[in-house]
Amino acid sequence: MQTVPNHQVDNLQIEDDRTGLSVECLKRAFLDNLFYVQGKFPKIATKNDYYMALAYTVRDRLLQRWINTAVIYTDRASRTVSYLSAEFLMGPHLGNNLVNLGIYDQVKQAVSELGLDLEDLLEQEEEPGLGNGGLGRLAACYLDSMATLEIPSLGYGIRYEFGIFDQDIRDGWQVEITDKWLHCGNPWEIARPEWAIYVRLGGHTEAYTDERGRYRVRWIPFQVIKGVPHDTPLLGYKTNTANTLRLWTAEAPESFDFAAFNSGDYLGAVQEKMVSENLSKVLYPNDDSSQGKRLRLAQQIFFVSCSLQDMIRIVFGQNVPLEKFHEKFVVQLNDTHPAIAVAELMRLLIDEHDMGWDQAWSITQKSLAYTNHTLLPEALERWPISLFGELLPRHLEIIYEINYHFLEEVKAKFPADSDRLRRMSLIDESGEKYVRMAHLACVGSHSINGVAALHTKLLQQDVLRDFYQMYPEKFNNKTNGVTPRRFIVLSNPRLTNLISSKIGDNWVKNLKDLKHLEAFVDDPEFCSQWRSIKSAIKQDLVAYIQKQNGITVNPDSIFDIQAKRFHEYKRQHLNALHIITLYNRIKANPDIDITPRTFIFGGKAAPGYYMAKLIIKLINSIGDVVNNDPDVRDRLKVVFLKNYSVKFAQRVYPAADLSEQISMAGKEASGTGNMKFALNGALTIGTLDGANVEIREEVGEENFFIFGLTAPEVYALKARGYRPLDYYHSNRELKAVIDRIASGHFSHGDTKLFKPLLDSLLYRDEYLLFADYQAYIDCQDYVSQVYRDRDRWTRMSILNVARMGKFSSDRSIHDYCQDIWNIQSVPIELGECIQAKE
Ligand code: B1N
């Protein structure tokens, strides 16, 4: 029998204090960093000093790989993926780096010999929450997979000073607190002020004729912002590849303030500086919605322009002619947030580098590729022309010109179809004029992909139908994936060890190997180990909940978890209706035999999203009543875990029995939490939405709890005219649930509190909760029944994990490389000598 995976990287022998991996060397290096970086000695060092000393010790070991990687990429001018994303939800770096370096156990031992506890130090890290949810976390998983697959890549984004807000719950309501993730410093990044880049904003354009008699445009900006790159190394799992995450901070360029200083307007100059720095101040906390705010557009052009100019700098630095930009770089646009890249790359090539339109357009299209992440109409970004032209006058001209050429193309392919022209135009002229960013991204890219099979199909049939008819060859699907390094190995060491003891540890890089677990599904010893592991992890969460929420949870109950952003389409309130249904059954018959459940929720609501916040309040209010009602005994508990984050998610996924993926079909583009739960042995209750469809296909329909309307049924029902009141009047249990809320039972008699929510359900119910209610309840009753058959549940859990191999982000990245990026891996050998410049 094989034991715990051996993470030792054995081709490294250099026993230097900055590179050595032995326990002795790690201890020496740790103390060295404590003294020389933190300036502390053990007697007065704080936990944070110890965390920093360890982080620097690990960073030193990354640097050797990082520099080797950079040397090789530079020497070979390797083809590189630029992943442009307004969000990177990286999660804590320390633990992940220990896993990927393969030194988790050595470091644990080293710090313990110094009288410290590694788990304690890991807890110290403030995670960089530079994203809202799935989209930002996907970008992070993809960077991990690119490094692991040895794909040269650069992640480009914004170094927000304040990431996603911290969530507190007061009197059941969400309260937002600013996230000061940088307040103790960030040991993982290196600032590169020498590579600063300048970005223009506002002002006007002037036409002129150049010395060769050509028509040219000059842009006189109102403002210039300086972007300073901050680089973080990202190491692959058991490889020497360390790629770069390059995030831009906005500053005021000194030269720009200068005039103001000289004219004595000191405060004016400082003001200017503050306005500039605002650009990278804060992450917009909306998931799946767009508000058309000026500062947001400024953020987008800021990071996109910095990144494209940086790529051009690299192209020149490696003596690649600019005409071959698209051979050196492929630029993936993570949704439309960086879609301004289409106009900006055109501007840089034409205005700044003297290229002609046709060649610039060909390079732009060959370089860019666009990923769409949403089917929600309110999330499709549009900018009012007035705002756009004020901030980006030159880009607006370029977009008009792109639009002219594009509409000519449409006319040629679909003659005499003016309605089509109107629908497809880059400019929405139906009322106030807007620039349509998704259209710009589609026209300017050579690839357009959705993030799950169903999502891609719906894009082709509906949201981007005209573009699919125009450019069918551009469309492709890339089903999302998640990294097994963070979401199994790091977060669930017990399960990792059990799996590796049976099938070795190749699965960490080849997740499809998990299928070898199927051979053990009838082995009673293995099944019992599987069960004890889940049970031990649940115990840990019980202790955490006791401490955090003061709620005593029954560890044998079903841990039924819904953890994701709060949004009406995700239907956390459908889950709430189920809780009240069970509660009503108990109240009607206190001795009823019910499978005990603990309902656990985690997630944030956008600060301006009133209904989502009211749903959080409802769940907490139900909890207050249910958790304290003596009739309920320990059969039901409702727990809201505040401030859900990556760090926290890693604690939650492993403890789940049941994963709630209950969005209205046709709304969730993919989901990735669904994958993380299933990979940790949870069973899914879900609709046929997003990647749920493919998960069910993989794990087998007998191992997945499916319910509810399908996407076509949703459309049909809405087309027929949906009447939620009919369901309310004809379904006894549903009516009792709604009446229970309306009566003020969960609001100390206040019948107004939840009225807006109830009214929206009774009179609109946009997301069809009532239509899916009975199917959901029936399915949940079935879940409760299956859970009582422990052997059957365990078997289903094992088969879920064994069959989830498809959902590794390594598979996704492999497919992007093959179908979109046309890029090969570049293995990195350590110890190639780094020579000084001649
Ligand atoms: O992207 C994830 C998917 O798994 C989810 O289904 C999808 O909802 C999510 C505007 C978004 N789509 N759109 C966003 C985020 C921030 C923002 O300002 C939109 N997030 C998703 C990964 O593919």
Residues whose N, C-alpha, C, O or C-beta is under 5 A from the ligand:
A	BS01	B1N	N132 G134 L135 L138 N286 D287 D288 S289 H373 T374 A379 V451 E668 A669 S670 G671 T672
